[in-house]
Amino acid sequence: MSRMTQREKIDSGKDYTTAEAAEFIGLTPRHIRRLVDNGLFEGAYQQSPVTGSPLRIPGSAIITFLEARKK
């Protein structure tokens, strides 16, 4: 039985927290937030308009980021 790769664990139709994205990618949640601020995760959004509310990152954006990193 083969192990699933990180890419295979990501549901492209689901939104993930910065902590979940960080685990998939191998970075810290803080680094993920900086990448979101720099526009590297298309479709990322703040869960609520309240300052400091959690960010959500689409699985499709995480997959795109991982694929771009391979190149």
Salt bridges, closest charged atoms under 4 A:
GLU67 OE2 - ARG7 NE 3.82
